[in-house]
Amino acid sequence: MRLGTRRLVALAAVGVLGALSLTACGSDTSDDGGDGGSSDSAKKVGVILPDATTSPRWEANDRPSLQQAFDDAGIESTITNADGDVAKFGSICDSMINEGVQVLMIVNLDSESGSACLKKAKDAGIQSIDYDRLTLGGGASYYVSFDNVKVGDLMGEGLTKCLDDAGKTKANIVFINGDPNDNNAALFKSGYQQNLQPKFDSGDYKLVGDQTGEWDATKAGTAFEQIFTQNNGKVDGVVSANDTMAGGIIARLKANGLDGKVPVTGQDASVEGLQRILAGTQCMTVYKDTNLEAKAASDLAIALINGDKEKAASLASGTVKDTELNVDVPSALATPEIIYTDGVAKVISDGFQSADDVCTGQYAKLCQENGVQ
């Protein structure tokens, strides 16, 4: 659905007041307060997505899922992408607050700018939801994400399996971590570090490089190549914290004739990541069905807008600690899944990715061989 389109949706009478309100379908810009007859009493939610480059999920998966949920509930929504620009993020935040949204949902670019936005929302009496990334020190009302330590744990599990399958019981391991400004990157790393620590302690595995790739394929490739050179090419496995960075790392391995020979992990079940898994150049990915995350977040936002505190509490039944404020944030956490070659079909059948996108060119035959359709 293209989000620039606006339409009027008639809401059913609510409670004994029998009031009828008209709300507009969400826009992908935040230049105005909506032209669909919205008023101060309109039910509104604002969503700020971070960018369209660090992961394809934001525009391809999260946006349409959230938009559909709000449309179905008759909630006016403004869903805007900050395009990785901190200044733009702040401007969007101010605009949404001025529009009078009742719930503000953000995916922060960093904790500093995210906190500034959340504090403004709190001062304006607006409830907030940290979506996917917890804003340290931000004081969000709620947090909706996946169990991100488990995501990292699955990467460690996957790397060990791929090394075992290759008959490598002794291995030099490299970590290419996410952006240090993203709290999720720290959670992912804690997961794969804990998973692999027994192997490091026993001496079976040796950590020979530990750098950030900042969620960027080029930066990840460069960081990996430096470590690869420093170790005279003696690298046996790589924990890449997402598929985007895995692409850059695998390109450097290919240049050295080692693609498919050195296991590389990933995350996001992206089209490119799934294609590399089918081709045998990427070991695994972590599938985070963003429909689950978007549903939890939209259900929570709708409950808050409707004043249903009991439902909100039941949805956010867990907690995640904000280590800066030393408070437990009410949270809803979805469960991630590990994907190897035999799991690619599930990602397609779930509708998370399309066979038309994955099974192109050289991958068509691989899809057929692995029951992907």
BELTAHU-V858161 format. One record per backbone hydrogen bond with DSSP energy under -1.0 kcal/mol. CO is the residue of the C=O (numbers start at 1). NH is the residue of the N-H. If there is no record, write none. Layout:
BEGIN
co=CO nh=NH
co=CO nh=NH
END
This chain:
BEGIN
co=2 nh=5
co=7 nh=25
co=9 nh=23
co=19 nh=14
co=21 nh=11
co=23 nh=9
co=27 nh=79
co=39 nh=42
co=43 nh=76
co=44 nh=102
co=44 nh=103
co=45 nh=78
co=46 nh=105
co=47 nh=80
co=48 nh=107
co=49 nh=82
co=50 nh=84
co=56 nh=60
co=57 nh=61
co=57 nh=62
co=58 nh=63
co=61 nh=65
co=62 nh=66
co=63 nh=67
co=64 nh=68
co=65 nh=69
co=66 nh=70
co=67 nh=71
co=68 nh=72
co=69 nh=73
co=70 nh=75
co=71 nh=74
co=76 nh=45
co=78 nh=47
co=80 nh=49
co=82 nh=85
co=85 nh=89
co=86 nh=90
co=87 nh=91
co=88 nh=92
co=89 nh=93
co=90 nh=94
co=91 nh=95
co=92 nh=96
co=93 nh=97
co=94 nh=98
co=95 nh=99
co=96 nh=101
co=102 nh=127
co=103 nh=46
co=104 nh=129
co=105 nh=48
co=106 nh=131
co=110 nh=114
co=111 nh=115
co=112 nh=116
co=113 nh=117
co=114 nh=118
co=115 nh=119
co=116 nh=120
co=117 nh=121
co=118 nh=122
co=119 nh=123
co=120 nh=124
co=121 nh=126
co=122 nh=125
co=127 nh=104
co=128 nh=142
co=129 nh=106
co=130 nh=144
co=131 nh=133
co=135 nh=138
co=142 nh=130
co=143 nh=332
co=144 nh=132
co=145 nh=334
co=146 nh=148
co=147 nh=151
co=148 nh=152
co=149 nh=153
co=150 nh=154
co=151 nh=155
co=152 nh=156
co=153 nh=157
co=154 nh=158
co=155 nh=159
co=156 nh=160
co=157 nh=161
co=158 nh=162
co=159 nh=163
co=160 nh=164
co=161 nh=165
co=162 nh=166
co=163 nh=168
co=164 nh=167
co=171 nh=206
co=172 nh=236
co=172 nh=237
co=173 nh=208
co=174 nh=239
co=175 nh=211
co=176 nh=241
co=177 nh=213
co=179 nh=182
co=182 nh=185
co=183 nh=187
co=184 nh=188
co=185 nh=189
co=186 nh=190
co=187 nh=191
co=188 nh=192
co=189 nh=193
co=190 nh=194
co=191 nh=195
co=192 nh=196
co=193 nh=197
co=196 nh=200
co=197 nh=201
co=198 nh=202
co=199 nh=205
co=204 nh=171
co=206 nh=173
co=209 nh=175
co=211 nh=177
co=213 nh=216
co=216 nh=220
co=217 nh=221
co=218 nh=222
co=219 nh=223
co=220 nh=224
co=221 nh=225
co=222 nh=226
co=223 nh=227
co=224 nh=228
co=225 nh=229
co=226 nh=230
co=227 nh=231
co=228 nh=233
co=229 nh=232
co=231 nh=234
co=233 nh=235
co=237 nh=174
co=238 nh=265
co=239 nh=176
co=242 nh=246
co=243 nh=247
co=244 nh=248
co=245 nh=249
co=246 nh=250
co=247 nh=251
co=248 nh=252
co=249 nh=253
co=250 nh=254
co=251 nh=255
co=253 nh=258
co=254 nh=257
co=258 nh=261
co=258 nh=262
co=263 nh=238
co=264 nh=283
co=267 nh=243
co=270 nh=274
co=271 nh=275
co=272 nh=276
co=273 nh=277
co=274 nh=278
co=275 nh=279
co=276 nh=281
co=276 nh=282
co=285 nh=339
co=286 nh=268
co=287 nh=337
co=288 nh=290
co=289 nh=292
co=289 nh=293
co=290 nh=294
co=291 nh=295
co=292 nh=296
co=293 nh=297
co=294 nh=298
co=295 nh=299
co=296 nh=300
co=297 nh=301
co=298 nh=302
co=299 nh=303
co=300 nh=304
co=301 nh=305
co=302 nh=306
co=303 nh=308
co=304 nh=307
co=307 nh=309
co=308 nh=312
co=309 nh=313
co=310 nh=314
co=311 nh=315
co=312 nh=316
co=318 nh=331
co=320 nh=329
co=322 nh=326
co=322 nh=327
co=327 nh=322
co=329 nh=320
co=330 nh=143
co=331 nh=318
co=332 nh=145
co=334 nh=147
co=337 nh=287
co=339 nh=285
co=340 nh=343
co=341 nh=344
co=343 nh=347
co=344 nh=348
co=345 nh=349
co=346 nh=350
co=347 nh=352
co=347 nh=353
co=348 nh=351
co=354 nh=358
co=355 nh=359
co=358 nh=360
co=360 nh=363
co=361 nh=364
co=363 nh=367
co=364 nh=368
co=365 nh=369
co=366 nh=370
co=367 nh=372
co=368 nh=371
END
